[in-house]
Amino acid sequence: MTRISPKGELEHSPFTGSGNSTTQQHMELTALVEAFKRIEERNLTDRPITVYTSSNNIYKSITEWMEGWKSRGWKGGNKKPVQDLELWQKLDKYNDQFKPSWKFITDEGEHPAHIEAKAMAKAISAKAKGL
């Protein structure tokens, strides 16, 4: 998590995690929920929040599809329940509470946030594999 301090400087608060038998979407949603949880716990809502994601699925889910899911009782266009429902509902709550702006990173390899996230993911993966 990166934020701008009251002095206008970037502050980093990295955190990582892993899970057995999980999906990339589940881990991405968990990371977002945990980031918002930290913002709430530390009362860091005094500045605008921008979420950068390289996941087209996360971006479109938040900015385009979620309202439809909610109107259909949290079911997708295929009439099946949304996967990772509990995480999506938590993310929806935080999205309503904090009103962040959402940005899709199209050039994954060049954005500093993406480079940092990939490095952390590789490190935690290597640690989990005992390397």
C-alpha positions as CSV (number, residue, x, y, z in Angstrom):
1,M,0.0,0.0,0.0
2,T,1.3,3.4,-0.9
3,R,-0.1,6.7,0.2
4,I,0.8,10.4,0.1
5,S,1.8,11.8,3.5
6,P,0.5,15.1,4.8
7,K,3.8,16.6,3.5
8,G,3.1,15.2,0.0
9,E,5.7,12.4,0.2
10,L,5.1,8.8,-0.9
11,E,4.9,6.4,2.0
12,H,5.0,2.6,1.5
13,S,3.4,0.0,3.7
14,P,4.0,-3.3,2.0
15,F,2.2,-6.4,3.0
16,T,2.2,-9.9,1.5
17,G,0.3,-13.1,1.9
18,S,-0.2,-16.5,0.4
19,G,-2.7,-19.3,0.4
20,N,-3.0,-22.9,-0.5
21,S,-5.5,-24.0,-3.2
22,T,-6.6,-20.5,-4.0
23,T,-7.0,-18.4,-7.2
24,Q,-5.3,-15.3,-8.3
25,Q,-8.6,-13.4,-8.2
26,H,-9.1,-14.5,-4.6
27,M,-5.7,-13.3,-3.6
28,E,-6.1,-10.0,-5.4
29,L,-9.5,-9.4,-3.7
30,T,-8.0,-10.4,-0.3
31,A,-5.2,-7.9,-0.8
32,L,-7.7,-5.1,-1.7
33,V,-9.9,-5.9,1.3
34,E,-6.8,-6.0,3.6
35,A,-5.6,-2.6,2.2
36,F,-8.9,-1.0,2.9
37,K,-9.0,-2.6,6.3
38,R,-5.7,-1.0,7.1
39,I,-6.9,2.4,5.9
40,E,-9.9,2.1,8.1
41,E,-7.9,0.9,11.2
42,R,-5.3,3.6,10.9
43,N,-7.8,6.3,10.1
44,L,-6.0,7.2,6.9
45,T,-9.1,8.5,5.1
46,D,-8.1,12.2,5.3
47,R,-6.7,12.1,1.7
48,P,-8.2,10.8,-1.5
49,I,-7.7,7.1,-2.2
50,T,-6.7,5.8,-5.7
51,V,-6.6,2.1,-6.3
52,Y,-4.3,0.9,-9.2
53,T,-5.0,-2.6,-10.5
54,S,-3.6,-4.5,-13.5
55,S,-6.5,-6.9,-13.2
56,N,-9.1,-6.1,-15.9
57,N,-11.5,-8.4,-14.1
58,I,-11.2,-6.5,-10.8
59,Y,-11.4,-3.1,-12.5
60,K,-14.5,-4.0,-14.6
61,S,-16.1,-5.7,-11.7
62,I,-15.9,-2.6,-9.6
63,T,-16.5,0.0,-12.3
64,E,-19.1,-1.8,-14.5
65,W,-20.5,-5.1,-13.3
66,M,-21.0,-4.9,-9.5
67,E,-24.2,-2.8,-9.6
68,G,-25.7,-5.5,-11.9
69,W,-24.6,-8.3,-9.6
70,K,-26.2,-6.5,-6.6
71,S,-29.5,-5.9,-8.5
72,R,-29.6,-9.7,-9.4
73,G,-28.9,-10.8,-5.8
74,W,-25.1,-11.1,-6.3
75,K,-25.5,-13.2,-9.4
76,G,-23.5,-12.7,-12.6
77,G,-24.9,-12.3,-16.1
78,N,-24.9,-16.1,-16.2
79,K,-27.4,-16.2,-13.3
80,K,-24.8,-18.1,-11.1
81,P,-23.6,-16.7,-7.8
82,V,-20.6,-14.4,-8.1
83,Q,-17.3,-16.3,-7.1
84,D,-15.6,-15.0,-3.9
85,L,-18.9,-13.4,-2.9
86,E,-17.9,-12.6,0.7
87,L,-14.8,-10.7,-0.6
88,W,-16.7,-8.8,-3.2
89,Q,-19.3,-7.7,-0.6
90,K,-16.5,-6.5,1.7
91,L,-14.9,-4.7,-1.2
92,D,-18.3,-3.1,-2.1
93,K,-18.7,-1.9,1.5
94,Y,-15.2,-0.3,1.5
95,N,-15.8,1.2,-2.0
96,D,-19.0,2.8,-0.8
97,Q,-17.4,4.0,2.4
98,F,-14.1,5.5,1.0
99,K,-15.2,6.3,-2.6
100,P,-11.8,5.6,-4.1
101,S,-11.0,6.3,-7.7
102,W,-10.1,3.2,-9.6
103,K,-7.3,3.2,-12.2
104,F,-6.5,0.3,-14.6
105,I,-2.8,-0.1,-15.3
106,T,-2.5,-1.0,-19.0
107,D,1.3,-1.0,-19.2
108,E,1.9,-3.6,-16.5
109,G,5.6,-3.7,-16.9
110,E,6.3,0.0,-16.4
111,H,4.1,1.2,-13.6
112,P,6.1,1.4,-10.3
113,A,3.2,-0.1,-8.2
114,H,3.1,-3.1,-10.5
115,I,6.8,-3.6,-10.4
116,E,6.8,-3.5,-6.6
117,A,3.8,-5.9,-6.4
118,K,5.4,-8.4,-8.8
119,A,8.6,-8.4,-6.8
120,M,6.8,-9.0,-3.5
121,A,4.7,-11.8,-5.2
122,K,7.9,-13.5,-6.4
123,A,9.6,-13.2,-3.0
124,I,6.6,-14.7,-1.2
125,S,6.3,-17.5,-3.8
126,A,9.9,-18.4,-3.4
127,K,9.6,-18.4,0.4
128,A,6.5,-20.7,0.2
129,K,8.5,-23.1,-2.0
130,G,11.4,-23.0,0.4
131,L,13.8,-21.4,-2.1
